[in-house]
């Protein structure tokens, strides 16, 4: 019984670390909302491009 309790406590203690690892690289992605003034989102290229002036 003591071994099962110890393993359960260890698993619960490690869960936040695994959750963080899943989301660690997702905050660096550029989106349409992060385009600077004078640029627009190009869905094909997946990046911001200069807005054509007309």
C-alpha positions as CSV (number, residue, x, y, z in Angstrom):
1,X,0.0,0.0,0.0
2,X,2.8,2.4,0.8
3,X,4.4,1.8,-2.6
4,X,1.2,2.6,-4.4
5,X,0.8,5.8,-2.4
6,X,4.3,6.9,-3.1
7,X,3.9,6.2,-6.9
8,X,0.7,8.2,-7.0
9,X,2.2,11.1,-5.2
10,X,5.2,11.1,-7.6
11,X,2.9,11.0,-10.6
12,X,0.8,13.9,-9.3
13,X,4.0,15.9,-8.5
14,X,5.3,15.5,-12.1
15,X,2.1,16.4,-13.9
16,X,2.6,20.2,-13.9
17,X,6.0,19.7,-15.5
18,X,4.6,17.6,-18.3
19,X,1.8,20.2,-18.9
20,X,4.4,23.0,-19.2
21,X,6.4,21.0,-21.6
22,X,3.4,20.6,-23.9
23,X,2.9,24.4,-24.1
24,X,6.5,25.6,-23.9
25,X,7.1,26.5,-27.5
26,X,3.6,27.8,-28.4
27,X,4.0,31.4,-27.2
28,X,6.5,32.3,-29.9
29,X,4.2,31.8,-32.9
30,X,3.3,34.8,-34.9
31,X,-0.4,35.5,-35.6
32,X,-2.4,38.1,-37.4
33,X,-3.0,40.0,-34.2
34,X,0.8,40.4,-33.7
35,X,1.4,42.1,-37.1
36,X,2.9,45.6,-36.9
37,X,1.3,48.7,-38.3
38,X,1.6,48.8,-42.1
39,X,1.6,45.0,-42.4
40,X,-1.2,42.4,-42.9
41,X,-1.3,38.7,-42.3
42,X,-0.6,36.5,-45.3
43,X,-2.2,33.1,-44.6
44,X,-0.3,31.4,-47.5
45,X,3.1,32.5,-46.3
46,X,2.1,32.3,-42.6
47,X,3.7,35.6,-41.8
48,X,3.1,39.4,-41.8
49,X,3.7,41.1,-45.2
50,X,3.8,44.8,-46.1
51,X,0.4,46.2,-46.9
52,X,0.3,47.4,-50.5
53,X,-0.4,51.1,-50.8
54,X,-2.8,52.2,-53.5
